[in-house]
Amino acid sequence: MHHLEMLFLSHNLIDEISVGTFDLTIHNLDLSYNNLTQLDPDLFVKTDLSTLSLSNNYISLSASNPFSKLQWICLNRNKLGDLTADMFSACRNMKRLYLSCNEIKHIDQHAFRGLKLHELFLEDNLFTVFDTRCIVGQNLQTLSLKGNDHMKHMRVAHPNVFKSLTSFDMSFTNLTKLCEFTDSKVPTKLSIEHIFSFFRFTSLKKLDLSHNKLSELSDEAFFKRMPALQRLSLSHNQLVKIHPDAFVGQIKLCQINLSHNQLVELHNHTFINQAMLCEVNLSHNSLTYLNIEHLFFSTNFLAWLDLSHNRLDERTINKSLFNVLKMAFDQINSEIKKLPVREKILKVKLENNLYDYEKDEEVMNELTSRYAHAFYNQRFHLNHN
């Protein structure tokens, strides 16, 4: 046997691998969940290995590593410490690098020198300062700093260092507020509260700020600096107020998650000009009233609306709500193939509110008689107590 596409050796008790063991053609190798601590630099010299999973071992890397031919490597949940200069410099083909759940406190600015990374995952590590100089020269499209709750600052390379990013995860980082950066001088170190007003995110399509401690979104409109943004998650924060202009300029926004916050109200202009908005999650708040017709006046493709677990009554849940949905359905029905939503389901969730369904037979009859056939074709769901 000289050629293998995939070889799975995970969940064993392997603690050592001799040079020559993999002197055959292997493209994908899984050595996760073993007892490996070190790897010989010549271990994969004679293989055509392109992807390697070493997650859940006890590996601590040195400057000499055996990953020169790899395009994709997972080193999650090991014993990696600080990343030194040129640690990965021999990995010229590396495109995707997973270093999450380790013990990394410091990343040298030249740790990834010579690489052209597309995706970098540094979740759940121990650094208090993230040095953006380490990603200068990369073609980085995805960056995850999720779970770095000790991180307070970023060392600044230049404002365009994140310009190529399309996906950025800053969830679980103890972010408390978003502040405007007003200093005219370029700083050497920047608080994470200022990063969205200082750095340029012109290509960003997906931003995750969930599971933080944000209490307010101001009118400083940080998100307008992200003209390509399509998906935004702010769930599981402490939001009590969203300024009407917080999302101004987000003409491409199609999904927004504001669930699990402390919102009592939303201004009628919160989603103004978001014509492409198709998925909105407002569940698990304390909303008492929404002017549905005004709130979603500009949205042409609203297909998934979650209002469950609030305090909404018949002032919100009435014919106006269903009229908005009916207009959305008509638009969706004509352009269903272009719609970038999950399974293209038209769905509204209303359970666990204060609306008395039994008392409003007219609305329920209107729903079942007027919309049942049309919505059934799109797998429409009305959830209630």
HELIX and SHEET records of a PDB file:
HELIX    1   1 THR A  132  ILE A  135  5                                   4    
HELIX    2   2 ILE A  192  HIS A  194  5                                   3    
HELIX    3   3 ILE A  195  PHE A  198  1                                   4    
HELIX    4   4 PHE A  222  ARG A  225  5                                   4    
HELIX    5   5 ILE A  292  LEU A  295  1                                   4    
HELIX    6   6 LYS A  319  SER A  334  1                                  16    
HELIX    7   7 ILE A  336  LYS A  338  5                                   3    
HELIX    8   8 ARG A  342  LYS A  344  5                                   3    
HELIX    9   9 TYR A  357  LYS A  359  5                                   3    
HELIX   10  10 GLU A  361  GLU A  366  1                                   6    
HELIX   11  11 LEU A  367  TYR A  371  3                                   5    
HELIX   12  12 ALA A  372  ASN A  377  1                                   6    
SHEET    1   A15 HIS A   3  PHE A   8  0                                        
SHEET    2   A15 THR A  25  ASP A  30  1                                        
SHEET    3   A15 THR A  51  SER A  53  1                                        
SHEET    4   A15 TRP A  72  CYS A  74  1                                        
SHEET    5   A15 ARG A  96  TYR A  98  1                                        
SHEET    6   A15 GLU A 119  PHE A 121  1                                        
SHEET    7   A15 THR A 142  SER A 144  1                                        
SHEET    8   A15 SER A 167  ASP A 169  1                                        
SHEET    9   A15 LYS A 206  ASP A 208  1                                        
SHEET   10   A15 ARG A 231  SER A 233  1                                        
SHEET   11   A15 GLN A 255  ASN A 257  1                                        
SHEET   12   A15 GLU A 279  ASN A 281  1                                        
SHEET   13   A15 TRP A 304  ASP A 306  1                                        
SHEET   14   A15 LYS A 347  LYS A 349  1                                        
SHEET   15   A15 HIS A 381  ASN A 383  1                                        
SHEET    1   B 3 VAL A 129  ASP A 131  0                                        
SHEET    2   B 3 HIS A 153  ARG A 155  1                                        
SHEET    3   B 3 LYS A 189  SER A 191 -1                                        
SHEET    1   C 2 GLU A 216  LEU A 217  0                                        
SHEET    2   C 2 LYS A 241  ILE A 242  1                                        
END                                                                             
